[in-house]
Amino acid sequence: MWSWLQRVAVGLACAACFATAAAAARVTVTVWSWSPVAPTMKRMVAAIERSHPDIRIKAMVESQPAYLAALKAAGASGTLPDLIGLPPGAYTQEYRPQLQPLDDIAADAWGDDWQTNFASALLIQARLGNPKGDHQFYMLPMEAEVLNLWYNRAAFAKAGIAAPPATFDELVADAVKLRKAGFIGFYQGGGTGLFDNWVFMQIAAQIDLKSLLAAENGAPVWDQPGMLAAAKIWQRLFTDHVVQPGALSAQQYPTGANLFAVGRVGMISLGSWWLQETHLSTDPALVTMEGYGKFFFPAVTPGGGPSPPLGGVDIGWGLTKNAARSPEIEEAATIVFKELISGVGVQVAVDQLNDLPAFSGVEPSPPLNGHLRNLFDAYLTELARAHPHQIGDPVIFSALAANLQAIGAGTKTPEAALAAVQKVAESQAD
């Protein structure tokens, strides 16, 4: 006869074996991204794992420059994770050969009419840059965004500035006032090509929206007068000392965003995702957003208006071909994919105001109020009429970023820089 202690010991041993077996049976899905920020992603992972105890998610979140470098290395070595966060356009196209088409997966997840869950602008941008005749989706959006400039209200008050600039000349003057008051006037992470392109595109959207939208889709129109005029305004950000010294080697994230959050920057080009700071800080000015205001790039021509809203997909998810290395991983990865876009994963992100929801029916919980509610509602209104904000061809995207940096450095004139981009666009169109 076994003693009571022996029976307990055996029972505990069996329980441990079962626990070990259960843990071993969990399928691991790897997820890489730059967004949402690590604390939010941690909560998202926990929510998905609670809903699916048989799935383990191994997530890596890095700053955007580090993430893109890691992604490039993994893509070159064939070691991409199962799910990757992607902006639309050039970045999605760079990895398209290593991504699975998502149309059938989406139909299984949300039904044959699944596209009705996304605004048409988001669907258009999700396929931006696809080869002619390829109508498949290789990424689908989790969150949407609108680009704009933000300002620090306390910095403006200290510098004696009553309202955000309405004209480019006022932008120049306000940058001077902010510097004299001890702030960085306008922070530009010029070492981050995406933000260089985005600032230029906000300027170009004012002057020649038609050419800009055509250029986003690969048309060789970079030599148009309006595009050159926009490049000259971009140049003035540097020659008129609007942006900070050393801007071309600076990073928008994490450096610029961190400096803005601690009150050292007067103005910066960000977007709707800045609302996420309400859940990442204990500073009342950030928690309520009462310390901050937003505006569109001010008028660059006499009698003109500010830039129209540019926006669309913030982050989408692509399912890599590596996820198909086993049926178990493929099934688990598609479950995680769905939860990130329409389920418990995205709900956590939207509750944290990581950015604007892309899937219909997703709302922040608990409901927003006050200044924060006004900002959020304004963004939703602007998103509904926003023009696309991404360049589809990765080669053109890189050429634009490099030549904008050359303009800023003074090593190329606006004419020479855009001629170089034009030449690249023509070669890509052949």
C-alpha positions in Angstrom: 0.0 0.0 0.0 1.3 3.5 -0.9 1.3 6.0 1.9 -0.6 9.2 1.6 2.6 11.1 1.0 3.6 8.7 -1.8 0.2 9.2 -3.5 0.6 13.0 -3.2 4.1 12.9 -4.7 3.0 10.8 -7.6 0.0 13.1 -8.2 2.2 16.1 -8.2 4.7 14.5 -10.5 1.9 13.6 -13.0 0.5 17.1 -12.8 4.0 18.5 -13.6 4.2 16.1 -16.6 0.9 17.2 -17.9 1.8 20.8 -17.4 5.1 20.3 -19.3 3.3 18.4 -22.1 0.7 21.2 -22.3 3.4 23.9 -22.5 5.2 21.8 -25.2 2.0 21.5 -27.2 1.6 25.3 -27.4 2.4 26.7 -30.9 4.8 29.6 -31.0 4.1 32.5 -33.4 6.8 35.1 -33.9 5.8 38.7 -34.4 8.0 41.7 -35.2 7.2 45.3 -35.5 8.1 48.9 -34.6 4.5 49.6 -33.5 2.6 49.4 -31.2 5.1 50.5 -28.6 6.5 47.7 -26.5 4.3 48.2 -23.4 1.2 48.2 -25.6 2.3 45.2 -27.5 3.0 43.3 -24.3 -0.7 43.9 -23.3 -1.9 42.8 -26.7 0.1 39.6 -26.6 -1.3 38.8 -23.1 -4.8 39.4 -24.3 -4.4 37.1 -27.3 -2.8 34.4 -25.3 -5.6 34.5 -22.8 -8.1 34.0 -25.6 -6.0 31.2 -27.1 -4.1 29.3 -24.4 -2.7 26.9 -27.0 -0.7 29.8 -28.7 2.4 31.4 -27.5 3.5 34.7 -29.1 7.1 35.7 -29.2 7.0 39.4 -30.0 9.9 41.8 -30.8 9.3 45.6 -30.9 12.1 47.9 -31.8 12.4 51.6 -32.8 11.6 52.0 -36.4 15.2 52.4 -37.7 16.3 49.3 -35.7 13.3 47.4 -36.8 13.7 48.1 -40.5 17.4 47.2 -40.3 16.5 43.9 -38.6 13.7 43.2 -41.1 16.1 43.8 -44.0 18.7 41.4 -42.6 16.0 38.7 -41.9 14.6 39.2 -45.4 18.0 38.8 -47.0 18.7 35.6 -45.0 15.3 34.1 -45.4 14.6 34.2 -41.6 11.6 36.5 -41.4 9.3 35.9 -38.5 5.7 34.7 -39.0 4.0 38.1 -38.8 5.6 41.4 -39.7 4.3 45.0 -39.1 4.4 47.0 -42.3 3.6 50.5 -43.5 1.9 50.5 -46.9 3.6 51.1 -50.2 7.3 50.9 -50.5 7.9 48.8 -47.4 5.2 46.3 -48.1 6.4 46.0 -51.7 10.0 45.4 -50.6 8.9 42.2 -48.8 6.0 41.2 -51.0 7.8 38.2 -52.6 8.2 36.8 -49.1 4.5 37.4 -48.0 1.4 35.3 -48.4 -1.6 36.7 -50.3 -4.3 37.4 -47.7 -7.5 37.4 -49.7 -8.6 33.9 -48.9 -7.4 34.2 -45.3 -9.4 37.4 -44.9 -12.5 35.7 -46.4 -12.2 32.8 -43.9 -11.8 35.3 -41.0 -14.5 37.8 -41.9 -16.6 36.4 -44.7 -16.8 36.9 -48.4 -17.7 40.6 -47.9 -14.7 41.2 -45.6 -13.6 44.3 -47.5 -16.7 46.2 -46.3 -15.0 46.3 -42.8 -12.3 48.7 -44.1 -12.6 52.2 -45.6 -11.9 52.2 -49.3 -8.9 54.5 -48.9 -7.3 52.0 -46.6 -7.8 49.1 -49.0 -6.4 51.2 -51.9 -3.3 52.0 -49.9 -2.9 48.4 -48.7 -2.2 47.4 -52.3 -0.2 50.5 -53.2 2.7 49.6 -55.4 1.5 46.1 -56.4 2.7 45.1 -59.9 0.2 45.7 -62.7 -2.5 43.1 -62.7 -1.8 41.9 -59.1 -4.9 42.7 -57.1 -4.0 40.6 -54.1 -3.5 41.9 -50.6 -0.2 41.2 -48.9 -0.9 43.3 -45.8 -4.1 44.4 -44.1 -4.3 47.4 -41.8 -4.7 47.3 -38.0 -4.6 51.0 -37.5 -4.9 54.2 -39.6 -3.2 57.6 -39.3 -3.3 61.2 -40.3 -0.1 63.3 -40.7 0.2 66.7 -39.2 2.4 69.0 -37.1 2.1 69.1 -33.3 3.1 72.0 -30.9 3.7 72.3 -27.2 1.4 74.8 -25.7 3.6 75.7 -22.8 6.6 76.3 -25.1 4.5 78.5 -27.3 3.3 80.5 -24.3 6.8 81.0 -23.0 8.0 82.1 -26.4 5.1 84.6 -26.7 3.3 82.7 -29.5 -0.4 82.9 -29.3 -1.4 80.4 -32.0 0.2 77.9 -34.4 1.7 79.4 -37.6 -0.7 80.0 -40.4 2.0 80.8 -43.0 5.4 79.6 -43.8 6.9 83.0 -42.8 5.2 82.7 -39.5 6.7 79.2 -39.1 10.2 80.7 -39.7 9.5 83.4 -37.2 8.1 81.1 -34.6 11.1 78.8 -34.8 13.3 81.8 -34.0 11.1 82.8 -31.0 11.1 79.2 -29.6 14.9 79.0 -29.9 15.3 82.3 -28.0 13.0 80.9 -25.3 15.3 77.9 -24.9 13.5 75.3 -27.1 14.2 73.4 -30.2 12.0 75.3 -32.6 11.0 72.6 -35.1 12.5 69.1 -34.6 13.2 67.1 -37.8 14.6 63.6 -37.6 16.3 64.0 -40.9 18.1 60.7 -40.6 14.7 59.0 -40.9 13.9 58.9 -44.6 10.2 58.3 -43.9 9.7 61.5 -42.0 11.7 63.5 -44.6 9.4 62.2 -47.3 6.4 62.9 -45.2 7.3 66.5 -44.5 8.0 67.1 -48.2 4.7 65.4 -49.2 2.8 67.7 -46.9 4.3 70.7 -48.6 3.8 69.2 -52.1 0.1 68.4 -51.3 -0.5 72.2 -51.0 1.2 73.2 -54.2 0.5 70.3 -56.6 -1.6 67.6 -55.1 -2.4 66.1 -58.5 1.3 65.5 -59.3 2.0 64.2 -55.8 -0.7 61.6 -56.0 0.5 60.5 -59.4 4.0 60.3 -58.1 2.9 58.0 -55.2 1.7 55.6 -57.8 4.9 55.6 -59.8 4.3 58.3 -62.4 7.5 60.1 -63.4 6.3 63.6 -62.6 9.0 64.8 -60.2 10.1 67.4 -62.7 6.7 69.3 -62.5 6.9 73.0 -61.4 4.8 72.3 -58.3 7.1 69.5 -57.1 10.1 71.8 -57.6 8.4 74.6 -55.7 7.8 72.1 -52.8 11.5 71.1 -52.8 12.5 74.7 -52.5 10.3 75.1 -49.5 11.9 72.0 -48.0 15.3 73.6 -48.6 14.2 76.7 -46.7 13.5 74.6 -43.6 17.3 74.2 -43.5 18.5 77.5 -44.9 16.1 79.6 -42.8 17.1 77.5 -39.7 13.5 76.3 -39.0 14.8 72.8 -38.2 17.5 72.2 -35.5 21.2 72.0 -36.2 22.3 68.5 -37.0 18.8 67.6 -38.2 20.1 65.4 -41.0 21.7 62.9 -38.5 18.8 63.0 -36.0 16.1 60.4 -35.6 12.4 61.1 -35.2 12.0 58.1 -33.0 13.0 57.7 -30.3 15.0 60.9 -30.0 12.6 63.5 -31.4 9.5 62.0 -29.8 11.2 61.8 -26.4 12.4 65.4 -26.5 8.9 66.5 -27.5 7.4 64.5 -24.6 9.7 66.1 -22.0 9.0 69.7 -23.3 12.2 70.5 -25.1 10.7 70.9 -28.6 8.2 73.5 -29.7 7.0 71.9 -33.0 7.4 68.5 -34.6 6.0 66.5 -37.6 4.1 63.5 -36.2 0.5 62.5 -36.5 -2.5 60.9 -34.9 -0.4 58.2 -33.2 0.9 60.9 -30.8 -2.3 60.3 -28.8 -0.7 57.1 -27.5 1.3 59.2 -25.2 -1.8 59.6 -23.0 -1.2 56.0 -21.8 2.6 56.1 -21.7 3.1 59.0 -19.3 2.1 60.3 -15.9 2.5 63.9 -17.0 -1.0 65.5 -16.9 -0.1 67.6 -20.0 0.2 64.3 -21.9 -2.4 62.2 -20.1 -5.1 64.6 -21.1 -3.3 66.0 -24.2 -4.1 69.5 -22.8 -0.5 70.5 -23.2 -0.5 69.9 -26.9 -2.2 71.0 -30.0 -2.1 70.0 -33.7 -2.1 71.9 -37.0 -1.4 71.2 -40.6 1.7 72.4 -42.4 1.1 76.2 -42.9 0.4 77.9 -46.2 3.5 78.2 -48.3 2.0 80.6 -50.9 0.4 84.0 -50.4 -3.3 83.6 -49.9 -3.0 79.8 -49.8 -4.3 77.4 -47.2 -2.6 74.8 -45.0 -1.8 71.3 -46.3 -4.8 69.0 -46.8 -4.9 65.9 -44.7 -2.6 63.1 -45.8 -3.1 59.7 -44.2 -4.2 56.2 -44.5 -2.7 53.0 -43.2 -0.4 53.4 -40.2 0.5 49.8 -39.5 -0.7 46.7 -41.2 0.3 43.0 -40.8 1.8 40.7 -43.3 1.8 36.9 -43.0 5.2 35.6 -44.2 5.7 32.5 -46.2 7.8 31.2 -43.4 4.7 30.9 -41.3 3.6 28.1 -43.7 6.5 25.9 -42.6 4.0 23.7 -40.7 0.2 23.5 -40.7 0.1 24.1 -36.9 2.2 27.3 -37.2 0.2 28.5 -40.2 -3.1 28.0 -38.3 -1.9 29.7 -35.2 -0.4 32.6 -37.1 -3.6 33.3 -39.0 -5.5 33.3 -35.6 -3.0 35.9 -34.3 -3.4 37.9 -37.5 -7.1 38.1 -37.1 -6.9 39.1 -33.4 -4.4 41.8 -34.3 -6.7 43.4 -36.8 -10.2 42.9 -35.5 -10.1 41.1 -32.2 -8.7 41.4 -28.7 -5.3 42.5 -29.9 -6.4 45.6 -31.8 -8.9 46.5 -29.0 -6.0 46.8 -26.6 -4.1 49.0 -29.0 -7.1 51.3 -29.6 -7.9 51.5 -25.9 -4.3 52.7 -25.5 -4.9 55.2 -28.4 -1.9 53.8 -30.2 -3.6 55.2 -33.3 -6.9 55.3 -35.2 -8.8 52.0 -35.7 -8.8 50.6 -39.2 -11.5 47.8 -38.8 -15.0 49.1 -38.6 -16.8 49.1 -35.2 -13.7 49.2 -33.0 -13.9 52.1 -30.5 -11.8 53.1 -27.5 -12.9 51.8 -24.2 -13.8 53.6 -21.9 -15.2 56.4 -24.0 -13.0 59.5 -24.4 -14.0 63.0 -23.3 -12.7 66.6 -23.2 -9.8 67.8 -25.3 -8.8 64.2 -26.1 -12.2 63.4 -27.5 -12.1 66.5 -29.7 -8.7 65.5 -31.0 -9.8 61.9 -31.7 -13.0 63.0 -33.5 -11.1 65.5 -35.5 -8.7 62.8 -36.7 -11.6 60.5 -37.7 -13.1 63.3 -39.7 -9.8 64.1 -41.4 -9.1 60.5 -42.1 -12.4 60.2 -44.1 -11.1 62.9 -46.5 -7.4 62.2 -46.3 -5.3 61.8 -49.4 -2.8 58.9 -49.5 0.6 59.5 -47.8 2.8 56.7 -49.1 5.0 56.1 -52.1 4.4 52.7 -53.6 7.7 52.0 -55.3 10.6 51.2 -52.8 13.2 52.4 -55.2 11.5 55.8 -55.8 10.9 56.1 -52.0 14.6 55.6 -51.3 15.6 58.0 -54.1 13.4 60.7 -52.8 14.6 60.4 -49.2 18.3 60.4 -50.3 17.8 63.5 -52.5 15.8 65.4 -49.8 18.7 64.8 -47.5 21.1 66.1 -50.1 19.0 69.3 -50.4 19.1 69.7 -46.7 22.8 69.2 -46.6 23.4 71.7 -49.4 25.1 69.1 -51.6 22.4 69.3 -54.3 20.1 72.0 -55.5 16.4 71.3 -55.5 16.5 71.2 -59.3 19.3 68.6 -59.4 17.8 66.5 -56.6 14.4 66.2 -58.2 16.0 65.5 -61.6 17.7 62.6 -60.0 14.4 61.3 -58.5 12.7 61.9 -61.9 15.4 59.7 -63.6 14.8 56.9 -61.1 11.0 57.1 -61.6 11.4 57.0 -65.4 13.6 53.9 -65.1 11.1 52.2 -62.8 8.3 53.0 -65.3 10.1 51.4 -68.2 
